[in-house]
Amino acid sequence: MARILAIDPGSRVTGFGVLEVLNGKVNYVSSGCIKLPDENLAVRLKRIFECVGEVIYEFSPTEFAIEEVFLAKNANSALKLGQARGAAIVAAAMADLPVYEYAARRVKQSVVGNGNADKEQVQSMVQFLLKLESTPQADAADALAIGLCHANTRTSDGLEYGVGKRAGRSSKRWQMTDLRVKK
């Protein structure tokens, strides 16, 4: 059994989704949004780190999936998104979780069948695939879609090679040893 915590990072709202994979079947566990205060970026990053840590503590995931940085409309937005991702990834690394990254296009292709799907299409398919009674909020639905993509990428022997666009250059996941400074 695997329990996946998936994160849709954002500098204003960060979505999370928790899924369980048992015998090839994906089940919904929980989802929600971490709404960040209207404070400076450092305070928001601290909140992401703390809240992701709380979700990890509450749901005890065994794997962590997150969306890769995409080219935003402006560099400042991309930098803030990258920092939000970093805060969430550090929370996962501190819990010794393997971290898997997925491009937004791959997530949409995996869940909707169209890499250019809009938020409403993602929400509808997540609701359908997970048999949810209501449509999840957009950021939570995006996180659940990341979790579904990760669950569908898994094989009986673990994860396929080539996860995320950086997989071929380094490894298929981050590990705690990546954070240790070599002397």
Sequence and secondary structure as in RCSB ss.txt:
>XXXX:A:sequence
MARILAIDPGSRVTGFGVLEVLNGKVNYVSSGCIKLPDENLAVRLKRIFECVGEVIYEFSPTEFAIEEVFLAKNA
NSALKLGQARGAAIVAAAMADLPVYEYAARRVKQSVVGNGNADKEQVQSMVQFLLKLESTPQADAADALAIGLCH
ANTRTSDGLEYGVGKRAGRSSKRWQMTDLRVKK
>XXXX:A:secstr
 EEEEEEE  SSEEEEEEEEEETTEEEEEEEEEEE  SS HHHHHHHHHHHHHHHHHHH  SEEEEE     SSH
HHHHHHHHHHHHHHHHHHHTT  EEEE HHHHHHHHTS TT  HHHHHHHHHHHTT SS   HHHHHHHHHHHHH
HHHEETTEE TT STTTTTS SSB GGGGS   
